């Protein structure tokens, strides 16, 4: 199970989740519904929406993806290639489909973009370091 997760981009789960919501007829407007209430020590009540929670999960996924990009194996190349396809899926969906034309989807698209760019950059830097260290 863990080896399968090592080359599956986590942002594909978000993209598939959005598509599934649409196919099940769940309106993207539900992302703006308040999910839970938290009483803060300051006395204020924090009311995150489902979209806010989705973005927070996206940040966690981005961290995990960046950590995965420190590998310099052939699995990392597969992961980066699949991440690029996921980014294309996000971009096409955001530009074409009305249900994807919202801020939450755009922020997830941008996180997917950062995953692709940072993933390739970190992997190349790690491979260069490994090559320089191995050459001595």
SVG drawing of the C-alpha trace seen along z (x, -y; Angstrom):
<svg xmlns="http://www.w3.org/2000/svg" viewBox="-27 -38 64 40">
<polyline fill="none" stroke="black" stroke-width="0.4" points="0.0,0.0 2.7,-2.4 4.7,-1.8 1.6,-2.6 1.2,-5.9 4.8,-6.8 4.2,-7.5 0.5,-8.5 0.2,-12.4 -1.9,-13.4 -3.4,-16.2 -5.0,-13.6 -7.3,-12.8 -8.4,-16.4 -9.1,-16.5 -11.0,-13.2 -12.9,-14.4 -14.0,-17.5 -15.0,-15.5 -16.9,-13.0 -18.7,-15.9 -19.8,-17.2 -20.9,-13.7 -22.9,-13.1 -24.7,-16.4 -23.2,-18.1 -23.1,-21.9 -19.7,-23.6 -21.6,-26.2 -21.5,-23.7 -17.8,-24.5 -18.9,-27.8 -21.0,-26.3 -19.7,-26.5 -18.2,-23.2 -17.7,-23.7 -17.6,-26.4 -14.6,-26.9 -14.7,-29.2 -11.3,-30.9 -9.6,-32.0 -10.0,-35.6 -13.8,-35.2 -14.2,-35.2 -15.8,-32.3 -13.9,-30.8 -16.2,-29.3 -14.2,-27.6 -16.1,-26.5 -15.7,-23.2 -13.6,-25.0 -11.3,-26.4 -10.7,-22.9 -10.1,-21.6 -7.4,-24.2 -5.8,-23.3 -5.7,-19.7 -4.2,-20.8 -1.4,-22.6 -0.7,-19.3 -0.7,-17.4 1.7,-20.0 4.1,-19.4 3.9,-15.6 4.5,-16.0 7.5,-18.3 8.9,-15.7 8.4,-13.0 10.3,-15.0 13.5,-14.7 13.9,-11.1 16.1,-10.6 14.7,-7.3 12.8,-6.2 9.6,-6.3 10.2,-10.0 10.2,-10.5 6.9,-8.6 5.5,-10.7 6.5,-14.0 5.2,-12.9 1.8,-12.0 1.8,-15.2 2.2,-17.1 -0.8,-15.3 -2.8,-16.1 -1.8,-19.8 -3.1,-19.7 -6.3,-18.2 -6.7,-21.0 -6.0,-23.7 -8.3,-22.3 -11.1,-21.7 -10.7,-25.3 -10.8,-26.9 -13.7,-24.8 -16.1,-23.6 -18.3,-26.0 -18.2,-23.9 -14.4,-24.3 -14.4,-28.0 -14.1,-29.0 -11.4,-30.2 -11.0,-26.9 -10.4,-25.0 -8.0,-27.7 -6.0,-27.6 -5.7,-23.8 -4.6,-24.2 -1.9,-26.6 -0.8,-24.2 -0.6,-21.5 1.5,-23.8 3.9,-24.4 4.0,-20.7 5.2,-20.2 7.7,-23.0 9.1,-22.4 9.1,-18.7 11.3,-18.9 13.5,-21.6 14.1,-19.7 14.7,-16.4 17.2,-17.9 19.0,-19.6 19.0,-16.4 20.3,-14.4 23.1,-16.9 24.1,-16.8 24.1,-13.0 26.2,-13.0 28.7,-15.5 29.0,-13.5 29.4,-10.2 32.0,-11.6 34.5,-12.3"/>
</svg>
